[in-house]
Amino acid sequence: MSDCLFCKIISGEIPSSCVYEDDQVFAFNDIDPQAPVHFLVIPKEHISGADAITSENSAVVAHIFEVIANLAKKHKLDGFRVVSNCGQSAGQTVMHLHFHVLSGRDMTWPPG
């Protein structure tokens, strides 16, 4: 989508601090980190949110979680939280499926 912030980051139109990239996903550091480690992992294919996952596009979600697991090992994260907000009332501000990975501090429960 031409007006999607994350699509512009994927295309390089907007700079980012890349953590990982392959042919299906892109990961980058959050510009407003909420923990010492805070990066986002997004599919390169525009999927608006978790509510738009279908049998046709769900394989990329499994791949995203493989990437998250590998990045956690690579960065020796001692526990981490994965968050995906779905819809504006849940706090989703960019309508492109994305997963926040947070680590480096104790995470409270319940969140938010």
Secondary structure, 3 states (H helix, E strand, C coil): CCCCHHHHHHHCCCCCCEEEECCCEEEEECCCCCCCEEEEEEECCCCCCHHHCCCCCCHHHHHHHHHHHHHHHHCCCCCCEEECCCCHHHCCCCCCCCEEEEECCCCCCCCC
